[in-house]
Amino acid sequence: MMNFAARLLLENAPLWPERIAARCAGRSLTYAELVRLSSAMGGLLRSRGIEPGGKVLIALPDSFSFLASFLGCMLGGLVSAPLNNRLRRQDYAECIVDTAPALVIASPGHEALDAAADVGVPALVLDDQTLEPLLRGVPPVQAHSSLADDVCVFFVTSGTTGHPKVVPHRQEDFFAVGKVMDDFFGIQQDDILLCSAKMGHAYGMFSSLIMPLQVGATVVLDPDKPTPENTLRLLRSEKVTVFLSVPVMYTMLLLTLDLADGVALGFLEHVRLCFAAGEVLPEAVFKDWRDKTGMDIWQGYGSTETMTFIIGCRPPHIVPGTAGRVLEPYSVAILDEDHRPLPSGAPGQIAVRGITVTRGYHNAPEWTRSIFTADGMLLTGDMGVERDGLFTVLGRMDDMFKVGGLWVSPMRVENALLTHPAVAQAAVTGGDVGAFTLVRAHVVLKPGLEAGPALAEDLRLHALALLPDYMAPTDIIFHGSLPMTPSGKIQRFILRQEANNG
């Protein structure tokens, strides 16, 4: 049997039954309670006639209910489709069509319930208040004898280009991710983890479920939308030791700490490790965080398709501005347009091979064919460059553009703009003026500053001093905020559309 939930709940958890597995909204859940609730949830789902291989869509906040639902599905041999619980009704409707679940689990009044009713899919209304009464007296499920190759989860990509896809992963992937995470982080039993990415995403899943539960550590679950204020409150009150987040959250935290007169250490006194993934961490943010807190931010690069990061760096080997080096057991190459390897220093598409790489998208053969090379490497859709074993991610292929026949890396321009003391966030897109393409910067200013032509020109000159002249933005648009995916990635395609339509 190769059932990852059985490994966590039936093999590992009995070694530390009274330890705290999770804390949420001021309440604690021991490992013994997690085993009981998850096993009963698996039994409840199977009693409803959902057989191994059947699918269950989960639209719950990070909570005890989420843990029990997800682990109960896996324990019983079901395929769960965990989604961000802050999508729209239409998003859930599309996901229901794509994944064909036998059941939808969602919070009271949630839009996923309406979407399920629209197409006649049964639903289970659940939250942490109703979890215990619902499962009281339900016999535990017998662990399904899963095989390594059995699909056990559907992740839905966040859609930075506006086209979400369903990504299956197998039981074996969970075991492999657990090993990679253990080797990289070395999480201990006395660690308390907080991740701002939600468990409906692969990043949140390995941070808040796989890593802590496989070693008997504690995870802090935040059912609310992550905000800088709430995150800082949890870091302090829960005495978090390992903080995992996305670059935009570190940017917002830095702004909040500036407003709070630099009280970072009071919030971070227990934190021993900070980590960023989801997007490339700007060098300026890394340096500002280190200056204000005295801590480096560990980094990782991966995707939903790989389920974990496959390039990473940690002290003392962090080179700001780079993603780091390839992690075992993965191999990475930089390929040209014909999928041929490029020499060191030449930019091209990042391609990866490794045990956790998905076999393809669910019910999407054309998309699947488009992401693999003839010899089976996954094309990530990101452009990067390798020098001396260090990889730098230049941006999404969809976001890259040429000016005067030369490639412009939006991330490089954004990093330059972020070194200006007035800039809180920046996103760069290409803009068309007749037959020509220009560099357009979308900028969010720090609080208290006013946009205007003089500041725009100052930003342009600042970037020009740091970049080749063809990369310096010639058009700067000021925004109150930038469009984000639920997982905290900038949606540059929306900025392009808005600028073109305006």
C-alpha positions in Angstrom: 0.0 0.0 0.0 1.2 3.5 -0.8 -1.4 5.8 0.8 0.2 9.0 2.0 -2.7 9.8 4.4 -2.3 6.3 5.9 1.4 7.1 6.4 0.6 10.4 8.2 -2.4 9.2 10.2 -1.9 5.5 10.9 1.9 5.2 11.0 3.3 8.6 12.1 0.5 10.2 14.2 0.4 7.3 16.8 4.0 8.2 17.7 2.9 11.6 19.0 -0.9 11.5 19.6 -1.1 14.3 22.2 1.0 16.8 20.2 -0.8 19.7 18.6 -1.3 19.1 14.9 -3.0 22.3 14.1 -4.2 25.6 15.6 -7.0 27.6 14.1 -9.0 30.6 15.4 -7.7 30.0 18.9 -8.5 26.3 19.0 -6.2 23.3 19.0 -6.4 19.9 17.3 -4.2 17.1 18.5 -2.8 14.4 16.2 -5.1 11.8 17.9 -8.1 14.1 17.1 -7.0 14.6 13.6 -6.7 10.8 13.0 -10.2 10.3 14.5 -11.9 13.1 12.5 -10.1 12.3 9.2 -10.9 8.5 9.5 -14.5 9.3 10.2 -14.8 11.7 7.3 -13.4 9.0 5.0 -16.0 6.7 6.4 -18.8 9.2 5.9 -17.8 9.8 2.3 -17.6 6.1 1.5 -21.0 5.6 3.2 -22.5 8.0 0.7 -21.6 5.6 -2.1 -18.4 7.3 -3.3 -16.1 4.5 -4.3 -12.3 4.7 -4.6 -11.4 6.9 -7.5 -14.5 9.0 -7.0 -14.0 12.8 -6.9 -14.8 15.3 -4.1 -14.5 19.0 -4.7 -13.5 20.9 -1.5 -14.1 24.6 -1.2 -13.3 25.2 2.4 -11.0 27.8 4.1 -7.9 26.5 5.8 -9.4 24.9 8.8 -9.8 21.6 10.8 -12.6 20.8 8.4 -10.3 21.1 5.4 -7.7 18.9 7.0 -10.3 16.2 7.9 -11.9 16.4 4.4 -8.7 16.2 2.4 -7.1 13.5 4.5 -10.4 11.6 4.7 -10.6 11.5 0.9 -7.1 10.3 0.5 -7.4 7.7 3.2 -10.5 6.3 1.6 -8.9 6.2 -1.9 -10.9 9.2 -3.2 -9.6 12.0 -5.4 -10.0 15.4 -3.9 -10.1 18.7 -5.8 -9.2 21.4 -3.2 -10.0 24.9 -4.4 -9.4 28.4 -3.2 -12.5 29.2 -1.2 -12.6 32.8 -2.5 -13.4 32.2 -6.2 -16.7 33.2 -7.9 -19.7 31.1 -8.5 -18.8 30.8 -12.2 -15.3 29.6 -11.4 -16.7 26.8 -9.2 -19.2 25.9 -11.9 -16.4 25.5 -14.4 -14.3 23.4 -11.9 -17.3 21.2 -11.3 -17.7 20.6 -15.0 -13.9 19.9 -15.4 -13.5 17.6 -12.4 -17.0 15.9 -12.4 -17.1 15.4 -8.6 -19.6 13.1 -6.8 -19.8 15.6 -4.0 -19.0 19.2 -3.2 -18.0 20.2 0.3 -18.3 23.9 1.2 -19.0 26.3 4.1 -22.5 27.5 4.8 -23.8 30.0 2.3 -20.8 29.4 0.0 -21.0 30.1 -3.7 -19.7 26.6 -4.5 -23.0 25.3 -3.0 -25.0 27.3 -5.5 -22.7 26.2 -8.3 -23.3 22.6 -7.3 -27.0 23.0 -7.1 -27.0 24.6 -10.6 -25.8 21.3 -12.1 -27.4 18.9 -9.7 -24.2 17.7 -7.8 -24.8 16.8 -4.2 -23.2 19.0 -1.6 -22.1 18.7 2.1 -22.3 21.9 4.1 -19.4 21.9 6.6 -17.4 24.1 8.9 -15.5 23.7 12.1 -18.6 24.1 14.3 -20.5 21.3 12.6 -17.5 19.0 12.0 -17.6 17.1 15.3 -21.4 16.7 15.5 -21.5 15.5 11.9 -18.8 12.8 12.4 -19.9 11.7 15.9 -20.4 7.9 15.8 -19.3 7.5 12.2 -17.1 4.3 11.9 -13.6 5.0 10.6 -12.8 4.2 7.0 -10.5 1.3 6.3 -7.4 2.7 4.6 -7.5 2.1 0.8 -4.7 0.1 -0.6 -3.6 2.8 -3.0 -0.9 2.2 -5.6 2.0 4.7 -6.2 0.5 5.7 -9.5 -3.0 6.3 -8.3 -4.2 9.9 -8.8 -5.3 11.3 -5.4 -5.6 15.1 -5.9 -6.6 17.6 -8.6 -5.0 21.0 -8.2 -6.5 23.9 -10.3 -3.9 26.3 -11.5 -4.3 29.9 -10.4 -4.5 31.2 -14.0 -2.0 34.1 -14.4 -2.9 34.0 -18.1 -6.7 33.7 -17.4 -6.9 30.0 -18.4 -6.9 27.7 -15.3 -6.1 24.0 -15.8 -6.7 20.9 -13.8 -3.4 19.2 -12.7 -3.6 15.7 -11.4 -1.0 14.4 -8.9 -0.4 10.8 -7.6 0.2 9.2 -4.2 3.8 8.8 -5.1 4.1 12.5 -5.6 3.2 13.2 -2.0 5.8 10.8 -0.7 8.4 12.4 -3.0 7.5 16.0 -2.0 7.7 15.0 1.6 11.3 13.8 1.1 12.3 16.9 -0.9 10.8 19.2 1.7 12.4 17.3 4.6 15.8 17.5 2.9 15.5 21.2 2.2 13.9 22.6 5.3 14.6 20.1 8.0 11.4 20.9 9.9 11.5 19.7 13.6 8.7 18.6 16.0 8.9 21.8 17.9 8.4 24.0 14.8 5.2 26.0 14.4 4.5 26.8 10.7 2.4 29.5 9.1 1.9 29.7 5.3 0.0 32.6 3.7 -0.7 30.4 0.6 -3.9 28.4 1.1 -4.1 24.6 0.9 -6.2 24.8 -2.2 -2.8 25.4 -3.9 0.1 23.1 -4.2 2.4 25.5 -2.3 0.0 25.8 0.6 -0.6 22.0 0.6 3.1 21.1 1.0 3.7 23.9 3.5 0.6 23.5 5.8 -0.1 19.8 5.5 2.8 17.6 4.2 5.7 19.3 5.9 4.4 19.7 9.4 2.2 16.6 9.7 4.9 14.2 8.5 7.2 15.1 11.4 4.7 15.9 14.2 5.1 19.7 14.0 2.3 22.2 14.4 0.6 24.2 11.6 -1.2 27.5 12.2 -4.3 27.7 9.9 -5.7 31.1 8.9 -9.3 30.7 7.6 -9.4 34.4 6.5 -7.9 36.1 3.6 -4.2 36.8 4.4 -3.5 40.4 5.2 -0.3 42.0 6.6 -2.0 42.9 9.8 -3.5 39.5 10.4 -0.3 37.8 9.4 1.8 39.8 11.8 -0.8 39.1 14.6 -0.5 35.4 14.0 3.3 35.4 13.8 3.4 37.0 17.3 0.5 35.3 19.1 1.2 31.8 17.8 4.9 32.1 18.3 5.5 31.0 14.7 9.0 29.6 13.9 8.7 28.9 10.2 7.0 31.5 8.0 6.2 30.7 4.3 4.7 33.3 2.0 4.7 34.9 -1.4 6.8 37.9 -2.6 3.8 40.3 -2.6 3.1 39.5 1.1 6.7 40.3 2.0 6.3 43.6 0.1 3.1 44.4 2.0 4.6 43.4 5.4 7.6 45.7 4.8 5.1 48.6 4.1 3.2 47.8 7.3 6.4 47.6 9.3 7.5 51.0 7.9 4.2 52.5 9.1 4.6 50.8 12.5 7.9 52.5 12.9 10.1 49.4 12.3 8.8 47.0 15.0 9.6 43.9 12.9 11.5 42.1 15.6 8.6 42.2 18.0 6.5 40.3 15.5 9.2 38.0 14.4 11.0 37.2 17.6 10.2 33.4 17.4 10.8 33.1 13.6 13.9 31.2 12.6 13.1 30.7 8.9 11.4 32.8 6.3 10.7 31.4 2.8 9.2 32.8 -0.4 7.8 31.0 -3.4 4.9 31.4 -5.9 6.8 34.1 -7.8 10.3 35.3 -8.1 11.4 37.4 -5.0 12.7 40.8 -6.2 16.2 41.5 -5.0 15.1 44.8 -3.6 12.5 43.1 -1.4 15.1 40.5 -0.2 17.6 43.3 0.8 14.9 45.4 2.5 13.7 42.5 4.5 17.2 41.6 5.6 18.0 45.2 6.5 14.8 45.5 8.6 14.7 42.1 10.3 18.2 40.7 10.1 16.9 37.6 8.4 17.4 36.2 4.9 14.4 34.9 2.9 14.9 31.3 1.7 13.6 30.9 -1.9 12.1 28.2 -4.1 10.9 28.0 -7.7 8.4 25.5 -8.9 4.9 25.2 -10.2 1.6 23.4 -9.8 2.7 20.9 -12.4 5.7 19.9 -10.3 3.8 20.2 -7.0 6.9 21.5 -5.2 9.8 23.7 -6.0 12.6 22.2 -8.0 15.1 25.1 -7.7 15.9 26.7 -4.4 18.4 28.5 -2.2 19.0 28.8 1.5 21.7 30.4 3.7 24.6 30.6 3.2 24.1 30.1 -0.5 21.5 32.7 -1.4 22.4 35.0 -4.3 19.8 37.8 -4.3 18.0 38.0 -7.6 18.5 34.3 -8.5 16.2 31.4 -7.8 19.1 29.2 -6.7 20.3 25.7 -7.8 18.5 22.6 -8.9 17.3 20.3 -6.1 17.6 16.6 -6.1 16.0 14.5 -7.7 15.2 17.0 -10.4 17.0 18.0 -13.6 16.5 21.4 -15.3 17.5 22.7 -18.7 17.3 26.0 -20.6 15.9 25.3 -24.1 15.5 27.3 -27.3 12.4 27.5 -29.4 13.1 24.1 -30.9 13.6 22.6 -27.5 17.4 22.3 -27.9 19.6 22.9 -24.8 21.2 26.4 -24.7 24.7 27.2 -23.5 25.2 28.7 -20.1 24.3 32.4 -20.1 21.8 32.2 -22.9 18.1 32.9 -22.1 15.5 30.4 -23.0 12.5 28.4 -21.6 12.9 26.5 -18.4 12.3 22.8 -18.7 12.2 20.2 -15.9 12.3 16.5 -15.4 11.5 14.7 -12.1 9.4 12.3 -10.1 6.6 14.7 -9.1 6.1 16.2 -12.6 2.4 15.7 -13.6 1.7 13.3 -16.4 -0.5 16.0 -18.0 -3.7 18.0 -17.6 -7.0 16.4 -16.8 -9.2 15.9 -19.9 -7.0 18.3 -21.9 -4.9 16.3 -24.4 -4.0 19.3 -26.5 -2.7 21.3 -23.6 -0.9 18.3 -22.3 0.9 17.8 -25.7 1.9 21.4 -25.7 3.8 21.3 -22.3 6.2 18.3 -23.0 9.2 18.0 -25.2 9.7 14.9 -27.4 11.9 13.3 -24.7 9.4 14.1 -21.9 10.7 17.3 -20.2 8.0 19.6 -18.8 8.0 23.1 -20.4 7.3 25.4 -17.6 6.3 28.4 -19.7 8.9 30.5 -17.8 12.0 32.1 -19.4 15.2 31.8 -17.5 19.0 31.8 -17.7 21.6 29.6 -16.0 25.1 30.8 -15.1 27.5 28.6 -13.1 24.7 26.4 -11.9 22.6 29.3 -10.7 19.2 29.9 -12.3 17.6 33.3 -12.7 13.9 33.4 -13.7 13.2 36.2 -16.2 9.4 35.9 -16.3 6.6 34.1 -18.0 7.0 33.5 -21.7 3.6 35.1 -22.1 4.8 38.2 -20.3 8.1 38.5 -22.2 8.3 40.9 -25.2 10.8 42.4 -27.5 11.7 46.1 -28.0 13.8 46.8 -31.1 14.4 43.1 -31.5 15.7 42.6 -28.0 14.1 40.6 -25.2 12.7 42.6 -22.2 12.4 40.8 -18.9 9.5 42.4 -17.0 11.0 41.1 -13.7 14.3 42.8 -14.4 12.6 46.1 -15.0 10.3 45.6 -12.0 13.3 44.9 -9.8 14.9 48.2 -10.9 11.8 50.2 -10.2 11.4 48.6 -6.7 14.7 50.1 -5.7 13.2 53.6 -5.9 12.1 54.7 -2.5 8.6 55.7 -3.7 7.6 52.4 -5.2 5.7 49.8 -3.3 4.8 47.4 -6.2 5.6 47.3 -9.9 4.5 45.3 -12.9 5.8 45.7 -16.4 4.1 44.9 -19.7 4.6 45.6 -23.3 2.6 48.3 -25.0 1.9 48.9 -28.7 2.2 52.3 -30.3 1.6 51.9 -34.0 4.1 49.4 -35.3 6.4 49.8 -32.3 6.5 48.2 -28.8 7.3 50.2 -25.7 8.0 49.3 -22.1 5.0 50.2 -19.9 5.4 50.2 -16.1 2.4 49.8 -13.7 3.3 51.3 -10.3 1.8 51.3 -6.9 3.3 54.0 -4.7 4.0 53.8 -1.0 1.4 55.4 1.3 1.4 59.2 1.4 2.9 59.8 -2.0 1.1 61.4 -4.9 1.4 60.4 -8.5 2.2 62.9 -11.2 4.3 63.6 -14.3 7.4 64.7 -12.3 7.4 61.4 -10.3 6.9 59.4 -13.4 9.9 61.1 -15.1 12.0 60.5 -11.9 11.1 56.8 -12.0 12.0 56.6 -15.7 15.4 58.1 -15.1 15.9 55.9 -12.1 15.3 52.8 -14.2 17.4 54.2 -17.0 20.4 54.4 -14.7 20.1 50.7 -13.8 19.0 49.1 -17.1 19.9 49.0 -20.8 18.2 51.9 -22.4 15.8 49.7 -24.4 14.4 48.2 -21.1 13.7 51.5 -19.4 10.0 52.2 -19.3 8.7 55.0 -21.5 5.2 54.9 -20.2 4.3 54.8 -16.5 0.8 54.2 -15.2 0.0 54.7 -11.5 -2.4 52.3 -9.8 -4.0 52.0 -6.4 -3.5 48.2 -6.5 -2.5 45.5 -9.0 -4.7 42.6 -10.1 -3.7 39.4 -8.3 -4.6 35.7 -8.6 -6.0 34.2 -5.3 -2.4 32.8 -4.7 -0.8 36.2 -4.9 0.6 36.4 -8.4 0.3 39.5 -10.5 -2.0 39.1 -13.5 -0.1 41.1 -16.1 -2.4 40.0 -18.9 -5.2 42.1 -17.2 -2.9 45.1 -17.0 -2.1 44.7 -20.7 -5.8 44.4 -21.6 -6.8 47.4 -19.5 -4.0 49.6 -21.0 -4.9 48.6 -24.5 -8.6 49.2 -24.0 -7.9 52.5 -22.2 
